[in-house]
Amino acid sequence: MTKKEIIEIISEETNTKKSHSRAVVESVLDVFVDVLASEGRIEIRNFGVFKVKDTPARIGRNPVTKEVADVPARKIIQFKAGKTMKQVVNEGTPE
């Protein structure tokens, strides 16, 4: 699913213009990025938790050439689904 499809669904469900739905979706996504960059964690009850995690520097290896390469430390974003989301995905019914 793409952002455009999400905007269309929200526009239909809320009976609003696509331009308004687009503004709302983009604002929500901007807030997610800003909060993750500044605070490192977002928790949405019954949906899940987004968390920034530091990965240490390590030595990697190219599987084809077997060449050794340094992989720098970096930050990754992890997502852990909430209880309700897991239930709906696994069983197809909300709590």
LUMTORKE-929909 format. One line per field, with one value per atom (N, C-alpha, C, O): residue number from 0; residue in one letter; z, x, y. Coordinates in nm, 4 decimals, always signed. Layout:
<nodes>
pos	NUM ... $
code	A ... $
up	Z ... $
east	X ... $
north	Y ... $
</nodes>
This chain:
<nodes>
pos	0 0 0 0 1 1 1 1 2 2 2 2 3 3 3 3 4 4 4 4 5 5 5 5 6 6 6 6 7 7 7 7 8 8 8 8 9 9 9 9 10 10 10 10 11 11 11 11 12 12 12 12 13 13 13 13 14 14 14 14 15 15 15 15 16 16 16 16 17 17 17 17 18 18 18 18 19 19 19 19 20 20 20 20 21 21 21 21 22 22 22 22 23 23 23 23 24 24 24 24 25 25 25 25 26 26 26 26 27 27 27 27 28 28 28 28 29 29 29 29 30 30 30 30 31 31 31 31 32 32 32 32 33 33 33 33 34 34 34 34 35 35 35 35 36 36 36 36 37 37 37 37 38 38 38 38 39 39 39 39 40 40 40 40 41 41 41 41 42 42 42 42 43 43 43 43 44 44 44 44 45 45 45 45 46 46 46 46 47 47 47 47 48 48 48 48 49 49 49 49 50 50 50 50 51 51 51 51 52 52 52 52 53 53 53 53 54 54 54 54 55 55 55 55 56 56 56 56 57 57 57 57 58 58 58 58 59 59 59 59 60 60 60 60 61 61 61 61 62 62 62 62 63 63 63 63 64 64 64 64 65 65 65 65 66 66 66 66 67 67 67 67 68 68 68 68 69 69 69 69 70 70 70 70 71 71 71 71 72 72 72 72 73 73 73 73 74 74 74 74 75 75 75 75 76 76 76 76 77 77 77 77 78 78 78 78 79 79 79 79 80 80 80 80 81 81 81 81 82 82 82 82 83 83 83 83 84 84 84 84 85 85 85 85 86 86 86 86 87 87 87 87 88 88 88 88 89 89 89 89 90 90 90 90 91 91 91 91 92 92 92 92 93 93 93 93 94 94 94 94 $
code	M M M M T T T T K K K K K K K K E E E E I I I I I I I I E E E E I I I I I I I I S S S S E E E E E E E E T T T T N N N N T T T T K K K K K K K K S S S S H H H H S S S S R R R R A A A A V V V V V V V V E E E E S S S S V V V V L L L L D D D D V V V V F F F F V V V V D D D D V V V V L L L L A A A A S S S S E E E E G G G G R R R R I I I I E E E E I I I I R R R R N N N N F F F F G G G G V V V V F F F F K K K K V V V V K K K K D D D D T T T T P P P P A A A A R R R R I I I I G G G G R R R R N N N N P P P P V V V V T T T T K K K K E E E E V V V V A A A A D D D D V V V V P P P P A A A A R R R R K K K K I I I I I I I I Q Q Q Q F F F F K K K K A A A A G G G G K K K K T T T T M M M M K K K K Q Q Q Q V V V V V V V V N N N N E E E E G G G G T T T T P P P P E E E E $
up	+0.0000 +0.0000 +0.0000 +0.0647 -0.0716 -0.0824 -0.0028 +0.0403 +0.0161 +0.0858 +0.0108 +0.0728 -0.1212 -0.2023 -0.1754 -0.1641 -0.1653 -0.1376 +0.0025 +0.0226 +0.0987 +0.2348 +0.2339 +0.2987 +0.1612 +0.1516 +0.0897 +0.1362 -0.0135 -0.0780 +0.0177 +0.0232 +0.0928 +0.1888 +0.2963 +0.3281 +0.3520 +0.4572 +0.4031 +0.4710 +0.2818 +0.2198 +0.2043 +0.2312 +0.1613 +0.1448 +0.2788 +0.2935 +0.3777 +0.5073 +0.5863 +0.6626 +0.5687 +0.6444 +0.5624 +0.6122 +0.4360 +0.3470 +0.3373 +0.3460 +0.3192 +0.3045 +0.1711 +0.1036 +0.1346 +0.0107 +0.0257 +0.1352 -0.0868 -0.0847 -0.0414 +0.0234 -0.0762 -0.0376 +0.1143 +0.1712 +0.1793 +0.3257 +0.3867 +0.4798 +0.3345 +0.3843 +0.3639 +0.4499 +0.2485 +0.2206 +0.3241 +0.3740 +0.3557 +0.4533 +0.5904 +0.6594 +0.6290 +0.7591 +0.7619 +0.8564 +0.6601 +0.6556 +0.6559 +0.7301 +0.5752 +0.5692 +0.7004 +0.7407 +0.7678 +0.8984 +1.0017 +1.0800 +1.0019 +1.0963 +1.0712 +1.1655 +0.9457 +0.9137 +0.9507 +0.9982 +0.9298 +0.9694 +1.1206 +1.1680 +1.1960 +1.3422 +1.3834 +1.4717 +1.3205 +1.3506 +1.3326 +1.4208 +1.2187 +1.1890 +1.2895 +1.3411 +1.3181 +1.4114 +1.5524 +1.6175 +1.5994 +1.7347 +1.7430 +1.8417 +1.6423 +1.6445 +1.6435 +1.7111 +1.5679 +1.5623 +1.6953 +1.7367 +1.7617 +1.8845 +2.0110 +2.0997 +2.0206 +2.1426 +2.1303 +2.2304 +2.0095 +1.9886 +2.0155 +2.0078 +2.0474 +2.0781 +2.0572 +2.0962 +1.9949 +1.9810 +2.0176 +1.9621 +2.1118 +2.1507 +2.1191 +2.1652 +2.0397 +2.0063 +2.0612 +2.0111 +2.1631 +2.2309 +2.1317 +2.0407 +2.1507 +2.0692 +1.9243 +1.8449 +1.8892 +1.7548 +1.7608 +1.7001 +1.8348 +1.8481 +1.8933 +1.9253 +1.8953 +1.9410 +1.8334 +1.7851 +1.7967 +1.7089 +1.7987 +1.8875 +1.7764 +1.8624 +1.7800 +1.6909 +1.8108 +1.7445 +1.8244 +1.9467 +1.7546 +1.8198 +1.7535 +1.6311 +1.8366 +1.7856 +1.7569 +1.8398 +1.6395 +1.6099 +1.6110 +1.5553 +1.6726 +1.6816 +1.5487 +1.4596 +1.5375 +1.4206 +1.4233 +1.5300 +1.3059 +1.2991 +1.1712 +1.0835 +1.1633 +1.0421 +0.9636 +1.0142 +0.8386 +0.7530 +0.6460 +0.6294 +0.5742 +0.4690 +0.3481 +0.3611 +0.2306 +0.1070 +0.0800 +0.0667 +0.0715 +0.0546 -0.0790 -0.0899 -0.1804 -0.3121 -0.3211 -0.3591 -0.2859 -0.3010 -0.1758 -0.1800 -0.0649 +0.0658 +0.1163 +0.2104 +0.0544 +0.0951 +0.2272 +0.2464 +0.3181 +0.4482 +0.4340 +0.3644 +0.5012 +0.4958 +0.6322 +0.7025 +0.6686 +0.7933 +0.7718 +0.6761 +0.8614 +0.8582 +0.9736 +1.0892 +0.9448 +1.0516 +1.1431 +1.1072 +1.2615 +1.3539 +1.2912 +1.2171 +1.3220 +1.2670 +1.3557 +1.4519 +1.3222 +1.3955 +1.3038 +1.1844 +1.3621 +1.2878 +1.3619 +1.4810 +1.2915 +1.3539 +1.3641 +1.2649 +1.4856 +1.5098 +1.5343 +1.5839 +1.4988 +1.5266 +1.5933 +1.5462 +1.7038 +1.7723 +1.7753 +1.8328 +1.7133 +1.7035 +1.8406 +1.9250 +1.8603 +1.9836 +1.9826 +1.8802 +2.0977 +2.1169 +2.0204 +1.9582 +2.0083 +1.9215 +1.7757 +1.7034 +1.7321 +1.5935 +1.5659 +1.4626 +1.6569 +1.6387 +1.6266 +1.5424 +1.7121 +1.7120 +1.5796 +1.5212 +1.5327 +1.4087 +1.2912 +1.2053 +1.2853 +1.1761 +1.1793 +1.0748 +1.2974 +1.3084 +1.2951 +1.2332 +1.3528 +1.3594 +1.2725 +1.2408 +1.2346 +1.1521 +1.2255 +1.1627 +1.3602 +1.4368 +1.5444 +1.6120 +1.5611 +1.6687 +1.8050 +1.8150 +1.9072 +2.0443 +2.0888 +2.2027 $
east	+0.0850 +0.0000 +0.0898 +0.1945 +0.0480 +0.1253 +0.0591 -0.0556 +0.1335 +0.0786 -0.0434 -0.1410 -0.0379 -0.1497 -0.2756 -0.3847 -0.2623 -0.3766 -0.4324 -0.5538 -0.3441 -0.3892 -0.4690 -0.5732 -0.4208 -0.4903 -0.6288 -0.7258 -0.6388 -0.7680 -0.8652 -0.9824 -0.8183 -0.9045 -0.9544 -1.0733 -0.8637 -0.9031 -1.0007 -1.0966 -0.9769 -1.0654 -1.2066 -1.3048 -1.2163 -1.3478 -1.4153 -1.5347 -1.3395 -1.3991 -1.4425 -1.5389 -1.3723 -1.4060 -1.4881 -1.5294 -1.5113 -1.5901 -1.5304 -1.6014 -1.3982 -1.3274 -1.2536 -1.2417 -1.2048 -1.1289 -0.9933 -0.9377 -0.9422 -0.8127 -0.7014 -0.6056 -0.7137 -0.6103 -0.6032 -0.4948 -0.7199 -0.7230 -0.6649 -0.5846 -0.7052 -0.6537 -0.5030 -0.4310 -0.4560 -0.3119 -0.2359 -0.1316 -0.2883 -0.2243 -0.2170 -0.1156 -0.3243 -0.3284 -0.2286 -0.1507 -0.2302 -0.1392 +0.0062 +0.0884 +0.0381 +0.1757 +0.2173 +0.3330 +0.1247 +0.1557 +0.1847 +0.2789 +0.1047 +0.1260 +0.2625 +0.3370 +0.2944 +0.4233 +0.5395 +0.6426 +0.5243 +0.6280 +0.6489 +0.7624 +0.5397 +0.5503 +0.6240 +0.7096 +0.5920 +0.6605 +0.8113 +0.8891 +0.8517 +0.9947 +1.0599 +1.1676 +0.9964 +1.0531 +1.0670 +1.1697 +0.9648 +0.9686 +1.0723 +1.1454 +1.0795 +1.1804 +1.3210 +1.4100 +1.3419 +1.4736 +1.5098 +1.6257 +1.4125 +1.4429 +1.4319 +1.5166 +1.3289 +1.3050 +1.3404 +1.3721 +1.3356 +1.3755 +1.2692 +1.2981 +1.1450 +1.0421 +0.9034 +0.8765 +0.8157 +0.6748 +0.5933 +0.6135 +0.5011 +0.4129 +0.2693 +0.2188 +0.2046 +0.0636 -0.0115 +0.0027 -0.0900 -0.1614 -0.2400 -0.3046 -0.2334 -0.3016 -0.2528 -0.3052 -0.1557 -0.0985 +0.0438 +0.0754 +0.1301 +0.2664 +0.3609 +0.3198 +0.4905 +0.5947 +0.7023 +0.7529 +0.7366 +0.8496 +0.9635 +0.9435 +1.0840 +1.1965 +1.3241 +1.3478 +1.4063 +1.5355 +1.6384 +1.6463 +1.7158 +1.8173 +1.9518 +1.9618 +2.0557 +2.1918 +2.2509 +2.2424 +2.3106 +2.3833 +2.5319 +2.5726 +2.6128 +2.7560 +2.8277 +2.7780 +2.9438 +3.0283 +3.0730 +3.0884 +3.0933 +3.1356 +3.2136 +3.2215 +3.2698 +3.3412 +3.2493 +3.2057 +3.2202 +3.1344 +3.2160 +3.3352 +3.1500 +3.2183 +3.1263 +3.0094 +3.1795 +3.1048 +3.0904 +3.1915 +2.9680 +2.9500 +3.0005 +3.0318 +3.0091 +3.0540 +3.2058 +3.2664 +3.2675 +3.4133 +3.4899 +3.6122 +3.4209 +3.4808 +3.5670 +3.6446 +3.5535 +3.6304 +3.5762 +3.4550 +3.6675 +3.6311 +3.6091 +3.6837 +3.5054 +3.4757 +3.4266 +3.3578 +3.4624 +3.4132 +3.2717 +3.2454 +3.1813 +3.0437 +3.0322 +3.0496 +3.0033 +2.9997 +2.8790 +2.7801 +2.8892 +2.7759 +2.6653 +2.6917 +2.5409 +2.4292 +2.3073 +2.3098 +2.2014 +2.0754 +1.9740 +1.9673 +1.8952 +1.7882 +1.6568 +1.6564 +1.5469 +1.4155 +1.3517 +1.3377 +1.3135 +1.2463 +1.0978 +1.0593 +1.0156 +0.8725 +0.8299 +0.8616 +0.7574 +0.7007 +0.5498 +0.4993 +0.4790 +0.3328 +0.2687 +0.3166 +0.1587 +0.0819 -0.0094 -0.0266 -0.0666 -0.1503 -0.2701 -0.2965 -0.3416 -0.4594 -0.4200 -0.4868 -0.3115 -0.2681 -0.2309 -0.2687 -0.1578 -0.1207 -0.2444 -0.2505 -0.3430 -0.4654 -0.5407 -0.5849 -0.5553 -0.6277 -0.5553 -0.6195 -0.4237 -0.3466 -0.3534 -0.3668 -0.3444 -0.3443 -0.4823 -0.4972 -0.5838 -0.7158 -0.8188 -0.9235 -0.7898 -0.8826 -0.9954 -1.0874 -0.9921 -1.0984 -1.0377 -0.9433 -1.0909 -1.0406 -1.0871 -1.1809 -1.0219 -1.0499 -1.1870 -1.2259 $
north	-0.1171 +0.0000 +0.1237 +0.1262 +0.2230 +0.3466 +0.4586 +0.4467 +0.5677 +0.6840 +0.7373 +0.7794 +0.7354 +0.7838 +0.7009 +0.7570 +0.5703 +0.4829 +0.5085 +0.5056 +0.5335 +0.5649 +0.6941 +0.7035 +0.7931 +0.9219 +0.9028 +0.9625 +0.8210 +0.7950 +0.7275 +0.7647 +0.6293 +0.5583 +0.6537 +0.6556 +0.7327 +0.8274 +0.9304 +0.9672 +0.9766 +1.0739 +1.0175 +1.0867 +0.8929 +0.8288 +0.8041 +0.8300 +0.7536 +0.7199 +0.8428 +0.8367 +0.9536 +1.0739 +1.1727 +1.2774 +1.1379 +1.2233 +1.3637 +1.4639 +1.3687 +1.4956 +1.4981 +1.3958 +1.6147 +1.6289 +1.5590 +1.5502 +1.5100 +1.4437 +1.5386 +1.4966 +1.6647 +1.7618 +1.7761 +1.7887 +1.7741 +1.7825 +1.6545 +1.6608 +1.5392 +1.4111 +1.4006 +1.3497 +1.4495 +1.4478 +1.5312 +1.4890 +1.6482 +1.7367 +1.6700 +1.6796 +1.6028 +1.5357 +1.4197 +1.4078 +1.3350 +1.2194 +1.2667 +1.2128 +1.3648 +1.4138 +1.4786 +1.4672 +1.5465 +1.6053 +1.4977 +1.5100 +1.3934 +1.2829 +1.2179 +1.1911 +1.1932 +1.1316 +1.2233 +1.1757 +1.3536 +1.4495 +1.4480 +1.4530 +1.4411 +1.4342 +1.3074 +1.3118 +1.1944 +1.0691 +1.0852 +1.0489 +1.1393 +1.1551 +1.2490 +1.2188 +1.3625 +1.4596 +1.4023 +1.4218 +1.3324 +1.2758 +1.1637 +1.1550 +1.0792 +0.9733 +1.0325 +0.9810 +1.1397 +1.2023 +1.2685 +1.2646 +1.3287 +1.4013 +1.3163 +1.3269 +1.2323 +1.1561 +1.0085 +0.9442 +0.9542 +0.8154 +0.7107 +0.5913 +0.7521 +0.6515 +0.7109 +0.8245 +0.6322 +0.6684 +0.5448 +0.4368 +0.5626 +0.4524 +0.4904 +0.5928 +0.4064 +0.4270 +0.3058 +0.1942 +0.3294 +0.2201 +0.1347 +0.1865 +0.0047 -0.0969 -0.1018 -0.1799 -0.0217 -0.0253 -0.0784 -0.1807 -0.0081 -0.0551 +0.0538 +0.1654 +0.0187 +0.1093 +0.1193 +0.0180 +0.2429 +0.2697 +0.3143 +0.3971 +0.2600 +0.2923 +0.3016 +0.2200 +0.4024 +0.4181 +0.3386 +0.3503 +0.2587 +0.1758 +0.2017 +0.2089 +0.2156 +0.2319 +0.0941 +0.0035 +0.0792 -0.0440 -0.0114 +0.0906 -0.0945 -0.0656 -0.0868 -0.1558 -0.0267 -0.0504 -0.1962 -0.2558 -0.2519 -0.3922 -0.4159 -0.3298 -0.5330 -0.5718 -0.6644 -0.7679 -0.6259 -0.7066 -0.7760 -0.7501 -0.8641 -0.9384 -0.9489 -0.9852 -0.9170 -0.9316 -1.0816 -1.1506 -1.1337 -1.2783 -1.3314 -1.4500 -1.2463 -1.2907 -1.2906 -1.3908 -1.1774 -1.1643 -1.2012 -1.2142 -1.2183 -1.2476 -1.1316 -1.1482 -1.0152 -0.8979 -0.8436 -0.8342 -0.8080 -0.7533 -0.6028 -0.5340 -0.5533 -0.4098 -0.3640 -0.4379 -0.2423 -0.1845 -0.1321 -0.0592 -0.1696 -0.1198 -0.0204 -0.0589 +0.1062 +0.2067 +0.1903 +0.1265 +0.2489 +0.2508 +0.3349 +0.4296 +0.2986 +0.3742 +0.3557 +0.2789 +0.4267 +0.4147 +0.3479 +0.3769 +0.2578 +0.1928 +0.2163 +0.2476 +0.2012 +0.2163 +0.0784 +0.0069 +0.0431 -0.0842 -0.0581 +0.0478 -0.1561 -0.1481 -0.2764 -0.3856 -0.2631 -0.3789 -0.3602 -0.2637 -0.4524 -0.4428 -0.4599 -0.5356 -0.3872 -0.3965 -0.5191 -0.5851 -0.5472 -0.6667 -0.6704 -0.7733 -0.5587 -0.5545 -0.5759 -0.6498 -0.5113 -0.5281 -0.6734 -0.7287 -0.7347 -0.8756 -0.9634 -1.0530 -0.9365 -1.0176 -1.0014 -1.1004 -0.8797 -0.8555 -0.9188 -0.9793 -0.9066 -0.9638 -1.1170 -1.1805 -1.1755 -1.3217 -1.3837 -1.4891 -1.3194 -1.3802 -1.3090 -1.3656 -1.1868 -1.1106 -1.0459 -0.9935 -1.0474 -0.9836 -0.8947 -0.9353 -0.7738 -0.6871 -0.7367 -0.8158 -0.6902 -0.7298 -0.6869 -0.7129 $
</nodes>
